[in-house]
């Protein structure tokens, strides 16, 4: 897996930076030799030289399953998924339907073996509805769905039931931050709890960042997050992107459409919001074999568009990815 080498005298500083960036891989033992430490990474950071190493898994996962060995038969133990999303102090589990009767045992065991987790919930269904929200069942720990999640020098206060937020996009948010040039005006459509705007504010030289969001709950949390992070160059609009964009009377240097399903329906808004050289980041979900058709569909809509790159931002399921097309008008 990806690794970063740090001299022992700089190791603690580097570790904190990796935690802030949200790319220090959890569940693995840090390697050490006479002069250096080697940190396991969940993704490749920019501006850091990396190498490939094998890492031993820590006792957390081992003790989690080892503890369950005393209570579950081997065939059930094999179905336990140790991979999970962690948003702040909330662990979000996917539990095999045949193990639902053991859900409380699994959750309580996780709490005992991972002290950073305070609440354990279980996914129910898929993201759905106009706001792409997700239902969860509380299992164990502190009975709350609110938490503060930290990434990329930013704190996000949110309710996981009322808003859409993916911790898996932390690297993508930072990637865009590194592309933003000094003085840029940036527009984020479908800005949610303010994740992209706030990461840009803390990690780029953008002059102004505007966010547009339809979900009123997400808008409230975004306003709270502006205060929480003491940012002064983020401006939020709560409402339909089509209506808000018609009143902005601005053009932007960079526009993001981080809506995984249906963002292409908002492409007609772009000409009035952009100027020559505006960079667009269009997000979509596509099977790997359909990447070229997604690109072709974009070109058919904007024949003058210059596609810079197509980035995989994460796997949704086997051979199906969340992607971002970076292009200029």
Secondary structure, DSSP 4 states (H G I P E B T S, - for coil): -EEEEEEGGGHHHHHHHHHHHT-BPSSBPPEE-SSEEEEEBSSPPTTS--EE----B-HHHHHHHHHHHTTS-HHHHTT-----EEETTEEEE---GGGGGGHHHHHHHHHHH-TT--EEEEEEEEEETTTTEEEEEEEEES--SEEEEEETTEEEEEETTTS---GGGHHHHHHHHHHPPTT-EEEEES-TTTHHHHHHHHHS--SEEEEEE--HHHHHHHHHHHHHHT-SSEEEEES-HHHHHHHH---EEEEEE--TTTGGGGGGGHHHHEEEEEEEEEEEEEEGGGHHHHHHHHHHH-TT-EEEEEEEEEEEETTEEEEEEEEE-
